[in-house]
């Protein structure tokens, strides 16, 4: 009878580069590595478009910053580390988390993408987990349905269609972008 050895977050991060695709699409769930499928083109395009909107917001408001594919340590013993496509910090020194691979600091907002079957699987529990962990809001972008699901710790969830606007609410006061714009095909797709 052999017992499985569970990894700590530090062991996982130290050996992540040895995994398939340099560990880019791998997370640590309860001490076990879980491989996700690589993001789709639609996934990448939505993240790029949202990152531009968040950068414009950060520059105009000078309050907060986005991080991309930052490992968020959500549980210890056994360790769980998620790598959401993006997250946004509204407190602490500017860019304090930007150069890190892993952090236990909670962002104000987490952005998830429901772009493949394995990224959709368990998404409801993942959103609840983010909110339990202390994240104030979660946006789930769905490139297939061209919708954004908005979850906030102090409000009812809502689903926004492509003809509506995504607002930052109390988390990113003053932020707004068109949902349809997030999923618009970039010009280079047509060439």
KAWOCOR-V695633 format. One record per residue. RES is the residue in one small letter. D_FIRST is the distance of its C-alpha to the first C-alpha in whole Angstrom. Layout:
RES;D_FIRST  RES;D_FIRST
This chain:
x;0  x;4  x;7  x;10  x;13  x;16  x;19  x;22  x;26  x;27  x;24  x;24  x;28  x;28  x;26  x;28  x;30  x;28  x;27  x;29  x;32  x;32  x;29  x;33  x;31  x;28  x;27  x;24  x;23  x;21  x;19  x;19  x;21  x;23  x;26  x;29  x;32  x;35  x;38  x;40  x;44  x;45  x;42  x;44  x;47  x;47  x;45  x;48  x;51  x;49  x;49  x;52  x;53  x;51  x;53  x;56  x;55  x;54  x;57  x;60  x;58  x;57  x;54  x;50  x;49  x;46  x;43  x;41  x;37  x;37  x;33  x;33  x;31  x;30  x;27  x;26  x;22  x;21  x;23  x;25  x;28  x;30  x;33  x;36  x;39  x;41  x;42  x;45  x;45  x;48  x;48  x;48  x;49  x;50  x;47  x;45  x;42  x;43  x;42  x;39  x;35  x;34  x;35  x;35  x;38  x;39  x;41  x;44  x;43  x;40  x;41  x;39  x;39  x;39  x;39  x;36  x;34  x;31  x;33  x;34  x;31  x;30  x;34  x;35  x;32  x;32  x;36  x;35  x;33  x;36  x;38  x;36  x;35  x;39  x;40  x;44  x;44  x;42  x;43  x;42  x;44  x;43  x;45  x;45  x;47  x;49  x;48  x;47  x;45  x;46  x;44  x;45  x;44  x;47  x;48  x;48  x;46  x;48  x;48  x;51  x;52  x;54  x;57  x;56  x;56  x;53  x;54  x;52  x;53  x;53  x;50  x;52  x;55  x;58  x;55  x;56  x;55  x;56  x;53  x;54  x;55  x;51  x;50  x;54  x;53  x;54  x;57  x;55  x;53  x;57  x;58
